[in-house]
Amino acid sequence: MKRALLALCWIGLVFLSSCEREPPPPPTPPPPPPKTAQQLHGQVMSAVRPLINGAPESGALLKSSLTSELGKLRTEVNGEAARSLVETEVKDALKAAYDGERWQEVLNVCEGVDAMDPGNVRVVRYRERAIAEKNKPQVTMKGIFQIEGTPTVFFDVYLPETGVTTDAKVREGEEFHGLILEKILGDKEGAQLKYLKTEQSFTVKGVAQQ
């Protein structure tokens, strides 16, 4: 009986000793810190920046991509700050395209700004200007002739809005296809026209200058 008790005690001691030697479980690692606004901004722009260009199809793609990427920011701690950074960069890209007179790119980036700031006044103004410029008639001067004693300029006019090329015989001060012939420049040197949609004047080279 004593031997049995001793054996049981020995087994108990061995068991307790083995339990004491088990290492404690590792501590739970802390959660990773939230992504900074700059990191989130970089992620969004890496997805949308390639779409800021003058390809006709890029406008709809840019708007769709921005909408998707900005939606992901809603669950991020610094998402609102990142959104502000994205909006600033896209609006800066719009102004750069406008200043550079890259009109299709202006239209594309307007779509992107619409995704973040619908009804933005600058977008309305820039879009109107870009559409007007893309539809601006392309004029080639064919010559100057005297008709009934009055100098008359013969033009070929391509209309981008319709894809039609037509001709026009115009005297100073007359309007044609949204343009006005402001003045004839010298003897076949060219003509100064005004585009009525933008109120901007431009020069068309004469036959001798082409």
Rosetta constraint file for C-alpha pairs under 8 A:
AtomPair CA 1 CA 5 HARMONIC 6.31 0.50
AtomPair CA 2 CA 6 HARMONIC 6.10 0.50
AtomPair CA 3 CA 7 HARMONIC 6.09 0.50
AtomPair CA 4 CA 8 HARMONIC 6.20 0.50
AtomPair CA 5 CA 9 HARMONIC 6.11 0.50
AtomPair CA 6 CA 10 HARMONIC 6.09 0.50
AtomPair CA 7 CA 11 HARMONIC 6.20 0.50
AtomPair CA 8 CA 12 HARMONIC 6.12 0.50
AtomPair CA 9 CA 13 HARMONIC 6.15 0.50
AtomPair CA 10 CA 14 HARMONIC 6.19 0.50
AtomPair CA 11 CA 15 HARMONIC 6.14 0.50
AtomPair CA 12 CA 16 HARMONIC 6.13 0.50
AtomPair CA 13 CA 17 HARMONIC 5.97 0.50
AtomPair CA 14 CA 18 HARMONIC 6.16 0.50
AtomPair CA 15 CA 19 HARMONIC 6.23 0.50
AtomPair CA 16 CA 20 HARMONIC 6.21 0.50
AtomPair CA 17 CA 21 HARMONIC 6.43 0.50
AtomPair CA 18 CA 22 HARMONIC 6.73 0.50
AtomPair CA 34 CA 76 HARMONIC 7.43 0.50
AtomPair CA 34 CA 77 HARMONIC 6.46 0.50
AtomPair CA 34 CA 78 HARMONIC 7.52 0.50
AtomPair CA 35 CA 39 HARMONIC 6.07 0.50
AtomPair CA 35 CA 40 HARMONIC 6.53 0.50
AtomPair CA 35 CA 76 HARMONIC 7.63 0.50
AtomPair CA 35 CA 77 HARMONIC 7.67 0.50
AtomPair CA 35 CA 78 HARMONIC 7.00 0.50
AtomPair CA 36 CA 40 HARMONIC 6.34 0.50
AtomPair CA 36 CA 78 HARMONIC 6.07 0.50
AtomPair CA 36 CA 82 HARMONIC 7.96 0.50
AtomPair CA 37 CA 41 HARMONIC 5.97 0.50
AtomPair CA 37 CA 78 HARMONIC 5.20 0.50
AtomPair CA 37 CA 79 HARMONIC 6.53 0.50
AtomPair CA 37 CA 81 HARMONIC 5.62 0.50
AtomPair CA 37 CA 82 HARMONIC 4.37 0.50
AtomPair CA 37 CA 85 HARMONIC 7.88 0.50
AtomPair CA 38 CA 42 HARMONIC 6.13 0.50
AtomPair CA 38 CA 82 HARMONIC 6.42 0.50
AtomPair CA 38 CA 85 HARMONIC 7.84 0.50
AtomPair CA 39 CA 43 HARMONIC 6.35 0.50
AtomPair CA 40 CA 44 HARMONIC 6.32 0.50
AtomPair CA 40 CA 73 HARMONIC 7.67 0.50
AtomPair CA 40 CA 78 HARMONIC 7.89 0.50
AtomPair CA 40 CA 79 HARMONIC 7.17 0.50
AtomPair CA 40 CA 82 HARMONIC 5.80 0.50
AtomPair CA 41 CA 45 HARMONIC 6.15 0.50
AtomPair CA 41 CA 82 HARMONIC 4.97 0.50
AtomPair CA 41 CA 83 HARMONIC 7.00 0.50
AtomPair CA 41 CA 85 HARMONIC 6.31 0.50
AtomPair CA 41 CA 86 HARMONIC 5.85 0.50
AtomPair CA 42 CA 46 HARMONIC 6.00 0.50
AtomPair CA 43 CA 47 HARMONIC 6.69 0.50
AtomPair CA 44 CA 48 HARMONIC 6.43 0.50
AtomPair CA 44 CA 66 HARMONIC 7.62 0.50
AtomPair CA 44 CA 69 HARMONIC 5.84 0.50
AtomPair CA 44 CA 70 HARMONIC 7.51 0.50
AtomPair CA 44 CA 86 HARMONIC 7.39 0.50
AtomPair CA 45 CA 49 HARMONIC 5.19 0.50
AtomPair CA 45 CA 86 HARMONIC 7.00 0.50
AtomPair CA 46 CA 50 HARMONIC 7.44 0.50
AtomPair CA 47 CA 65 HARMONIC 7.36 0.50
AtomPair CA 47 CA 69 HARMONIC 7.97 0.50
AtomPair CA 48 CA 52 HARMONIC 7.10 0.50
AtomPair CA 48 CA 62 HARMONIC 6.23 0.50
AtomPair CA 48 CA 65 HARMONIC 6.30 0.50
AtomPair CA 48 CA 66 HARMONIC 6.51 0.50
AtomPair CA 51 CA 58 HARMONIC 5.58 0.50
AtomPair CA 51 CA 59 HARMONIC 7.69 0.50
AtomPair CA 51 CA 61 HARMONIC 7.06 0.50
AtomPair CA 51 CA 62 HARMONIC 5.58 0.50
AtomPair CA 52 CA 58 HARMONIC 7.13 0.50
AtomPair CA 52 CA 62 HARMONIC 7.14 0.50
AtomPair CA 52 CA 93 HARMONIC 7.78 0.50
AtomPair CA 52 CA 105 HARMONIC 6.94 0.50
AtomPair CA 52 CA 108 HARMONIC 7.11 0.50
AtomPair CA 52 CA 109 HARMONIC 6.40 0.50
AtomPair CA 53 CA 58 HARMONIC 6.89 0.50
AtomPair CA 53 CA 105 HARMONIC 5.26 0.50
AtomPair CA 53 CA 108 HARMONIC 7.34 0.50
AtomPair CA 54 CA 58 HARMONIC 7.25 0.50
AtomPair CA 54 CA 102 HARMONIC 7.26 0.50
AtomPair CA 54 CA 103 HARMONIC 7.82 0.50
AtomPair CA 54 CA 104 HARMONIC 5.14 0.50
AtomPair CA 54 CA 105 HARMONIC 4.14 0.50
AtomPair CA 54 CA 106 HARMONIC 7.92 0.50
AtomPair CA 54 CA 108 HARMONIC 7.14 0.50
AtomPair CA 55 CA 59 HARMONIC 8.00 0.50
AtomPair CA 55 CA 104 HARMONIC 7.23 0.50
AtomPair CA 55 CA 105 HARMONIC 7.27 0.50
AtomPair CA 56 CA 104 HARMONIC 6.70 0.50
AtomPair CA 56 CA 108 HARMONIC 7.48 0.50
AtomPair CA 57 CA 61 HARMONIC 6.83 0.50
AtomPair CA 58 CA 62 HARMONIC 5.82 0.50
AtomPair CA 58 CA 108 HARMONIC 6.08 0.50
AtomPair CA 59 CA 63 HARMONIC 6.33 0.50
AtomPair CA 59 CA 107 HARMONIC 6.90 0.50
AtomPair CA 59 CA 108 HARMONIC 3.74 0.50
AtomPair CA 59 CA 109 HARMONIC 6.45 0.50
AtomPair CA 59 CA 110 HARMONIC 7.76 0.50
AtomPair CA 59 CA 111 HARMONIC 5.59 0.50
AtomPair CA 59 CA 112 HARMONIC 7.06 0.50
AtomPair CA 60 CA 64 HARMONIC 6.17 0.50
AtomPair CA 60 CA 108 HARMONIC 7.38 0.50
AtomPair CA 60 CA 111 HARMONIC 6.78 0.50
AtomPair CA 61 CA 65 HARMONIC 6.00 0.50
AtomPair CA 62 CA 66 HARMONIC 6.02 0.50
AtomPair CA 62 CA 108 HARMONIC 7.32 0.50
AtomPair CA 62 CA 109 HARMONIC 7.46 0.50
AtomPair CA 62 CA 111 HARMONIC 7.05 0.50
AtomPair CA 62 CA 112 HARMONIC 5.61 0.50
AtomPair CA 63 CA 67 HARMONIC 6.14 0.50
AtomPair CA 63 CA 111 HARMONIC 5.48 0.50
AtomPair CA 63 CA 112 HARMONIC 4.51 0.50
AtomPair CA 63 CA 113 HARMONIC 7.82 0.50
AtomPair CA 63 CA 114 HARMONIC 7.48 0.50
AtomPair CA 63 CA 115 HARMONIC 5.79 0.50
AtomPair CA 64 CA 68 HARMONIC 6.31 0.50
AtomPair CA 65 CA 69 HARMONIC 6.12 0.50
AtomPair CA 66 CA 70 HARMONIC 5.87 0.50
AtomPair CA 66 CA 112 HARMONIC 6.68 0.50
AtomPair CA 66 CA 115 HARMONIC 6.77 0.50
AtomPair CA 67 CA 71 HARMONIC 6.15 0.50
AtomPair CA 67 CA 115 HARMONIC 6.02 0.50
AtomPair CA 67 CA 116 HARMONIC 7.78 0.50
AtomPair CA 68 CA 72 HARMONIC 6.75 0.50
AtomPair CA 69 CA 73 HARMONIC 6.94 0.50
AtomPair CA 70 CA 74 HARMONIC 7.20 0.50
AtomPair CA 70 CA 83 HARMONIC 6.76 0.50
AtomPair CA 72 CA 76 HARMONIC 7.59 0.50
AtomPair CA 73 CA 78 HARMONIC 7.83 0.50
AtomPair CA 73 CA 79 HARMONIC 4.46 0.50
AtomPair CA 73 CA 80 HARMONIC 7.11 0.50
AtomPair CA 73 CA 82 HARMONIC 7.63 0.50
AtomPair CA 73 CA 83 HARMONIC 7.33 0.50
AtomPair CA 74 CA 79 HARMONIC 5.81 0.50
AtomPair CA 74 CA 80 HARMONIC 7.34 0.50
AtomPair CA 75 CA 79 HARMONIC 7.02 0.50
AtomPair CA 78 CA 82 HARMONIC 6.26 0.50
AtomPair CA 79 CA 83 HARMONIC 6.10 0.50
AtomPair CA 80 CA 84 HARMONIC 6.41 0.50
AtomPair CA 81 CA 85 HARMONIC 6.55 0.50
AtomPair CA 82 CA 86 HARMONIC 6.27 0.50
AtomPair CA 83 CA 87 HARMONIC 6.11 0.50
AtomPair CA 84 CA 88 HARMONIC 6.23 0.50
AtomPair CA 85 CA 89 HARMONIC 6.34 0.50
AtomPair CA 86 CA 90 HARMONIC 6.20 0.50
AtomPair CA 87 CA 91 HARMONIC 6.08 0.50
AtomPair CA 87 CA 113 HARMONIC 7.34 0.50
AtomPair CA 87 CA 116 HARMONIC 6.81 0.50
AtomPair CA 88 CA 92 HARMONIC 6.12 0.50
AtomPair CA 89 CA 93 HARMONIC 6.21 0.50
AtomPair CA 90 CA 94 HARMONIC 6.30 0.50
AtomPair CA 90 CA 109 HARMONIC 7.26 0.50
AtomPair CA 90 CA 112 HARMONIC 7.35 0.50
AtomPair CA 90 CA 113 HARMONIC 6.81 0.50
AtomPair CA 91 CA 95 HARMONIC 6.39 0.50
AtomPair CA 91 CA 109 HARMONIC 8.00 0.50
AtomPair CA 91 CA 113 HARMONIC 6.69 0.50
AtomPair CA 92 CA 96 HARMONIC 6.21 0.50
AtomPair CA 93 CA 97 HARMONIC 6.19 0.50
AtomPair CA 93 CA 109 HARMONIC 7.39 0.50
AtomPair CA 94 CA 98 HARMONIC 6.20 0.50
AtomPair CA 94 CA 105 HARMONIC 7.95 0.50
AtomPair CA 94 CA 106 HARMONIC 5.92 0.50
AtomPair CA 94 CA 109 HARMONIC 5.63 0.50
AtomPair CA 94 CA 110 HARMONIC 6.92 0.50
AtomPair CA 95 CA 99 HARMONIC 6.02 0.50
AtomPair CA 96 CA 100 HARMONIC 6.07 0.50
AtomPair CA 97 CA 101 HARMONIC 6.11 0.50
AtomPair CA 97 CA 102 HARMONIC 5.23 0.50
AtomPair CA 97 CA 103 HARMONIC 7.21 0.50
AtomPair CA 97 CA 105 HARMONIC 6.21 0.50
AtomPair CA 97 CA 106 HARMONIC 5.53 0.50
AtomPair CA 98 CA 102 HARMONIC 6.17 0.50
AtomPair CA 98 CA 103 HARMONIC 6.83 0.50
AtomPair CA 98 CA 106 HARMONIC 5.86 0.50
AtomPair CA 98 CA 126 HARMONIC 7.20 0.50
AtomPair CA 102 CA 106 HARMONIC 6.20 0.50
AtomPair CA 103 CA 107 HARMONIC 6.36 0.50
AtomPair CA 103 CA 130 HARMONIC 4.88 0.50
AtomPair CA 103 CA 131 HARMONIC 7.54 0.50
AtomPair CA 103 CA 133 HARMONIC 7.02 0.50
AtomPair CA 103 CA 134 HARMONIC 6.72 0.50
AtomPair CA 104 CA 108 HARMONIC 6.29 0.50
AtomPair CA 104 CA 130 HARMONIC 7.10 0.50
AtomPair CA 104 CA 134 HARMONIC 7.69 0.50
AtomPair CA 105 CA 109 HARMONIC 6.14 0.50
AtomPair CA 106 CA 110 HARMONIC 6.08 0.50
AtomPair CA 106 CA 126 HARMONIC 7.15 0.50
AtomPair CA 106 CA 127 HARMONIC 7.02 0.50
AtomPair CA 106 CA 130 HARMONIC 6.57 0.50
AtomPair CA 107 CA 111 HARMONIC 6.67 0.50
AtomPair CA 107 CA 126 HARMONIC 7.91 0.50
AtomPair CA 107 CA 127 HARMONIC 5.83 0.50
AtomPair CA 107 CA 130 HARMONIC 6.52 0.50
AtomPair CA 107 CA 131 HARMONIC 7.76 0.50
AtomPair CA 108 CA 112 HARMONIC 6.88 0.50
AtomPair CA 109 CA 113 HARMONIC 6.31 0.50
AtomPair CA 110 CA 114 HARMONIC 6.16 0.50
AtomPair CA 110 CA 123 HARMONIC 5.65 0.50
AtomPair CA 110 CA 126 HARMONIC 7.77 0.50
AtomPair CA 110 CA 127 HARMONIC 6.76 0.50
AtomPair CA 111 CA 115 HARMONIC 6.69 0.50
AtomPair CA 112 CA 116 HARMONIC 7.09 0.50
AtomPair CA 113 CA 117 HARMONIC 5.72 0.50
AtomPair CA 113 CA 118 HARMONIC 7.21 0.50
AtomPair CA 113 CA 120 HARMONIC 7.87 0.50
AtomPair CA 113 CA 123 HARMONIC 7.39 0.50
AtomPair CA 114 CA 118 HARMONIC 4.50 0.50
AtomPair CA 114 CA 119 HARMONIC 6.97 0.50
AtomPair CA 114 CA 120 HARMONIC 7.32 0.50
AtomPair CA 114 CA 123 HARMONIC 7.73 0.50
AtomPair CA 119 CA 123 HARMONIC 7.40 0.50
AtomPair CA 119 CA 124 HARMONIC 7.25 0.50
AtomPair CA 120 CA 124 HARMONIC 6.61 0.50
AtomPair CA 121 CA 125 HARMONIC 6.41 0.50
AtomPair CA 122 CA 126 HARMONIC 5.94 0.50
AtomPair CA 123 CA 127 HARMONIC 5.80 0.50
AtomPair CA 124 CA 128 HARMONIC 6.25 0.50
AtomPair CA 125 CA 129 HARMONIC 6.33 0.50
AtomPair CA 126 CA 130 HARMONIC 6.08 0.50
AtomPair CA 127 CA 131 HARMONIC 6.13 0.50
AtomPair CA 128 CA 132 HARMONIC 6.19 0.50
AtomPair CA 129 CA 133 HARMONIC 6.12 0.50
AtomPair CA 129 CA 198 HARMONIC 7.29 0.50
AtomPair CA 130 CA 134 HARMONIC 6.13 0.50
AtomPair CA 131 CA 135 HARMONIC 6.22 0.50
AtomPair CA 132 CA 136 HARMONIC 6.07 0.50
AtomPair CA 132 CA 197 HARMONIC 6.48 0.50
AtomPair CA 132 CA 198 HARMONIC 7.31 0.50
AtomPair CA 134 CA 160 HARMONIC 7.21 0.50
AtomPair CA 135 CA 159 HARMONIC 6.95 0.50
AtomPair CA 135 CA 160 HARMONIC 5.22 0.50
AtomPair CA 135 CA 161 HARMONIC 5.26 0.50
AtomPair CA 136 CA 159 HARMONIC 7.20 0.50
AtomPair CA 136 CA 160 HARMONIC 6.98 0.50
AtomPair CA 136 CA 195 HARMONIC 7.44 0.50
AtomPair CA 137 CA 157 HARMONIC 6.33 0.50
AtomPair CA 137 CA 158 HARMONIC 5.63 0.50
AtomPair CA 137 CA 159 HARMONIC 4.89 0.50
AtomPair CA 137 CA 160 HARMONIC 6.49 0.50
AtomPair CA 137 CA 177 HARMONIC 7.41 0.50
AtomPair CA 137 CA 178 HARMONIC 7.98 0.50
AtomPair CA 138 CA 157 HARMONIC 5.70 0.50
AtomPair CA 138 CA 158 HARMONIC 5.04 0.50
AtomPair CA 138 CA 159 HARMONIC 6.63 0.50
AtomPair CA 138 CA 160 HARMONIC 7.76 0.50
AtomPair CA 139 CA 155 HARMONIC 6.50 0.50
AtomPair CA 139 CA 156 HARMONIC 5.84 0.50
AtomPair CA 139 CA 157 HARMONIC 4.67 0.50
AtomPair CA 139 CA 158 HARMONIC 6.47 0.50
AtomPair CA 139 CA 204 HARMONIC 7.03 0.50
AtomPair CA 140 CA 155 HARMONIC 5.58 0.50
AtomPair CA 140 CA 156 HARMONIC 5.14 0.50
AtomPair CA 140 CA 157 HARMONIC 6.48 0.50
AtomPair CA 140 CA 204 HARMONIC 6.89 0.50
AtomPair CA 140 CA 205 HARMONIC 7.71 0.50
AtomPair CA 141 CA 153 HARMONIC 7.30 0.50
AtomPair CA 141 CA 154 HARMONIC 6.18 0.50
AtomPair CA 141 CA 155 HARMONIC 4.60 0.50
AtomPair CA 141 CA 156 HARMONIC 6.49 0.50
AtomPair CA 141 CA 190 HARMONIC 7.28 0.50
AtomPair CA 141 CA 191 HARMONIC 7.95 0.50
AtomPair CA 141 CA 204 HARMONIC 6.71 0.50
AtomPair CA 141 CA 205 HARMONIC 6.72 0.50
AtomPair CA 141 CA 206 HARMONIC 5.71 0.50
AtomPair CA 141 CA 207 HARMONIC 6.46 0.50
AtomPair CA 142 CA 153 HARMONIC 7.52 0.50
AtomPair CA 142 CA 154 HARMONIC 5.32 0.50
AtomPair CA 142 CA 155 HARMONIC 5.41 0.50
AtomPair CA 142 CA 156 HARMONIC 6.95 0.50
AtomPair CA 142 CA 206 HARMONIC 7.36 0.50
AtomPair CA 142 CA 207 HARMONIC 6.12 0.50
AtomPair CA 143 CA 153 HARMONIC 5.88 0.50
AtomPair CA 143 CA 154 HARMONIC 5.39 0.50
AtomPair CA 143 CA 155 HARMONIC 7.42 0.50
AtomPair CA 143 CA 188 HARMONIC 6.82 0.50
AtomPair CA 143 CA 206 HARMONIC 6.97 0.50
AtomPair CA 143 CA 207 HARMONIC 6.07 0.50
AtomPair CA 144 CA 151 HARMONIC 6.39 0.50
AtomPair CA 144 CA 152 HARMONIC 5.52 0.50
AtomPair CA 144 CA 153 HARMONIC 4.48 0.50
AtomPair CA 144 CA 154 HARMONIC 6.21 0.50
AtomPair CA 144 CA 188 HARMONIC 6.53 0.50
AtomPair CA 145 CA 151 HARMONIC 5.62 0.50
AtomPair CA 145 CA 152 HARMONIC 5.22 0.50
AtomPair CA 145 CA 153 HARMONIC 6.39 0.50
AtomPair CA 145 CA 154 HARMONIC 7.66 0.50
AtomPair CA 146 CA 150 HARMONIC 5.22 0.50
AtomPair CA 146 CA 151 HARMONIC 4.59 0.50
AtomPair CA 146 CA 152 HARMONIC 5.90 0.50
AtomPair CA 147 CA 151 HARMONIC 6.41 0.50
AtomPair CA 147 CA 152 HARMONIC 6.35 0.50
AtomPair CA 150 CA 171 HARMONIC 7.53 0.50
AtomPair CA 151 CA 171 HARMONIC 6.52 0.50
AtomPair CA 152 CA 169 HARMONIC 6.31 0.50
AtomPair CA 152 CA 170 HARMONIC 5.46 0.50
AtomPair CA 152 CA 171 HARMONIC 4.80 0.50
AtomPair CA 152 CA 172 HARMONIC 7.66 0.50
AtomPair CA 153 CA 169 HARMONIC 5.63 0.50
AtomPair CA 153 CA 170 HARMONIC 5.23 0.50
AtomPair CA 153 CA 171 HARMONIC 6.32 0.50
AtomPair CA 154 CA 167 HARMONIC 7.26 0.50
AtomPair CA 154 CA 168 HARMONIC 5.82 0.50
AtomPair CA 154 CA 169 HARMONIC 4.65 0.50
AtomPair CA 154 CA 170 HARMONIC 6.56 0.50
AtomPair CA 155 CA 167 HARMONIC 5.58 0.50
AtomPair CA 155 CA 168 HARMONIC 5.19 0.50
AtomPair CA 155 CA 169 HARMONIC 6.44 0.50
AtomPair CA 155 CA 170 HARMONIC 7.86 0.50
AtomPair CA 156 CA 165 HARMONIC 6.93 0.50
AtomPair CA 156 CA 166 HARMONIC 5.85 0.50
AtomPair CA 156 CA 167 HARMONIC 4.46 0.50
AtomPair CA 156 CA 168 HARMONIC 6.46 0.50
AtomPair CA 157 CA 165 HARMONIC 5.49 0.50
AtomPair CA 157 CA 166 HARMONIC 5.25 0.50
AtomPair CA 157 CA 167 HARMONIC 5.73 0.50
AtomPair CA 157 CA 168 HARMONIC 7.22 0.50
AtomPair CA 158 CA 163 HARMONIC 6.93 0.50
AtomPair CA 158 CA 164 HARMONIC 5.85 0.50
AtomPair CA 158 CA 165 HARMONIC 4.19 0.50
AtomPair CA 158 CA 166 HARMONIC 6.43 0.50
AtomPair CA 159 CA 163 HARMONIC 5.52 0.50
AtomPair CA 159 CA 164 HARMONIC 5.40 0.50
AtomPair CA 159 CA 165 HARMONIC 6.15 0.50
AtomPair CA 160 CA 164 HARMONIC 7.15 0.50
AtomPair CA 168 CA 176 HARMONIC 7.42 0.50
AtomPair CA 170 CA 174 HARMONIC 6.17 0.50
AtomPair CA 170 CA 175 HARMONIC 7.71 0.50
AtomPair CA 170 CA 176 HARMONIC 7.54 0.50
AtomPair CA 170 CA 181 HARMONIC 7.06 0.50
AtomPair CA 171 CA 181 HARMONIC 6.85 0.50
AtomPair CA 172 CA 180 HARMONIC 7.90 0.50
AtomPair CA 172 CA 181 HARMONIC 5.17 0.50
AtomPair CA 172 CA 182 HARMONIC 5.69 0.50
AtomPair CA 172 CA 183 HARMONIC 5.45 0.50
AtomPair CA 172 CA 184 HARMONIC 6.98 0.50
AtomPair CA 173 CA 180 HARMONIC 6.18 0.50
AtomPair CA 173 CA 181 HARMONIC 5.40 0.50
AtomPair CA 173 CA 182 HARMONIC 5.46 0.50
AtomPair CA 173 CA 183 HARMONIC 7.35 0.50
AtomPair CA 174 CA 180 HARMONIC 5.61 0.50
AtomPair CA 174 CA 181 HARMONIC 5.83 0.50
AtomPair CA 174 CA 182 HARMONIC 7.90 0.50
AtomPair CA 175 CA 179 HARMONIC 5.47 0.50
AtomPair CA 175 CA 180 HARMONIC 4.29 0.50
AtomPair CA 175 CA 181 HARMONIC 6.59 0.50
AtomPair CA 176 CA 180 HARMONIC 6.24 0.50
AtomPair CA 178 CA 195 HARMONIC 6.27 0.50
AtomPair CA 178 CA 196 HARMONIC 5.68 0.50
AtomPair CA 178 CA 197 HARMONIC 7.24 0.50
AtomPair CA 179 CA 193 HARMONIC 6.46 0.50
AtomPair CA 179 CA 194 HARMONIC 5.50 0.50
AtomPair CA 179 CA 195 HARMONIC 4.76 0.50
AtomPair CA 179 CA 196 HARMONIC 5.78 0.50
AtomPair CA 180 CA 193 HARMONIC 5.49 0.50
AtomPair CA 180 CA 194 HARMONIC 5.19 0.50
AtomPair CA 180 CA 195 HARMONIC 6.83 0.50
AtomPair CA 180 CA 196 HARMONIC 7.39 0.50
AtomPair CA 181 CA 191 HARMONIC 7.16 0.50
AtomPair CA 181 CA 192 HARMONIC 6.25 0.50
AtomPair CA 181 CA 193 HARMONIC 4.68 0.50
AtomPair CA 181 CA 194 HARMONIC 6.71 0.50
AtomPair CA 182 CA 191 HARMONIC 7.65 0.50
AtomPair CA 182 CA 192 HARMONIC 5.53 0.50
AtomPair CA 182 CA 193 HARMONIC 5.33 0.50
AtomPair CA 182 CA 194 HARMONIC 6.65 0.50
AtomPair CA 183 CA 191 HARMONIC 5.91 0.50
AtomPair CA 183 CA 192 HARMONIC 5.35 0.50
AtomPair CA 183 CA 193 HARMONIC 7.25 0.50
AtomPair CA 184 CA 190 HARMONIC 6.33 0.50
AtomPair CA 184 CA 191 HARMONIC 4.49 0.50
AtomPair CA 184 CA 192 HARMONIC 6.38 0.50
AtomPair CA 185 CA 189 HARMONIC 5.47 0.50
AtomPair CA 185 CA 190 HARMONIC 5.09 0.50
AtomPair CA 185 CA 191 HARMONIC 5.16 0.50
AtomPair CA 185 CA 192 HARMONIC 7.00 0.50
AtomPair CA 186 CA 190 HARMONIC 7.18 0.50
AtomPair CA 188 CA 206 HARMONIC 4.96 0.50
AtomPair CA 188 CA 207 HARMONIC 6.07 0.50
AtomPair CA 188 CA 208 HARMONIC 6.05 0.50
AtomPair CA 188 CA 209 HARMONIC 7.95 0.50
AtomPair CA 189 CA 205 HARMONIC 6.23 0.50
AtomPair CA 189 CA 206 HARMONIC 4.50 0.50
AtomPair CA 189 CA 207 HARMONIC 7.10 0.50
AtomPair CA 189 CA 208 HARMONIC 6.27 0.50
AtomPair CA 189 CA 209 HARMONIC 6.22 0.50
AtomPair CA 190 CA 203 HARMONIC 6.93 0.50
AtomPair CA 190 CA 204 HARMONIC 5.43 0.50
AtomPair CA 190 CA 205 HARMONIC 4.27 0.50
AtomPair CA 190 CA 206 HARMONIC 3.63 0.50
AtomPair CA 190 CA 207 HARMONIC 7.35 0.50
AtomPair CA 190 CA 209 HARMONIC 7.56 0.50
AtomPair CA 191 CA 203 HARMONIC 5.72 0.50
AtomPair CA 191 CA 204 HARMONIC 5.29 0.50
AtomPair CA 191 CA 205 HARMONIC 6.66 0.50
AtomPair CA 191 CA 206 HARMONIC 6.88 0.50
AtomPair CA 192 CA 201 HARMONIC 6.73 0.50
AtomPair CA 192 CA 202 HARMONIC 5.74 0.50
AtomPair CA 192 CA 203 HARMONIC 4.51 0.50
AtomPair CA 192 CA 204 HARMONIC 6.36 0.50
AtomPair CA 193 CA 201 HARMONIC 5.48 0.50
AtomPair CA 193 CA 202 HARMONIC 5.46 0.50
AtomPair CA 193 CA 203 HARMONIC 6.13 0.50
AtomPair CA 193 CA 204 HARMONIC 7.42 0.50
AtomPair CA 194 CA 199 HARMONIC 6.27 0.50
AtomPair CA 194 CA 200 HARMONIC 5.51 0.50
AtomPair CA 194 CA 201 HARMONIC 4.09 0.50
AtomPair CA 194 CA 202 HARMONIC 6.26 0.50
AtomPair CA 195 CA 199 HARMONIC 5.52 0.50
AtomPair CA 195 CA 200 HARMONIC 5.57 0.50
AtomPair CA 195 CA 201 HARMONIC 6.27 0.50
AtomPair CA 195 CA 202 HARMONIC 7.88 0.50
AtomPair CA 196 CA 200 HARMONIC 7.19 0.50
AtomPair CA 205 CA 209 HARMONIC 5.65 0.50
AtomPair CA 205 CA 210 HARMONIC 6.17 0.50
AtomPair CA 206 CA 210 HARMONIC 6.38 0.50
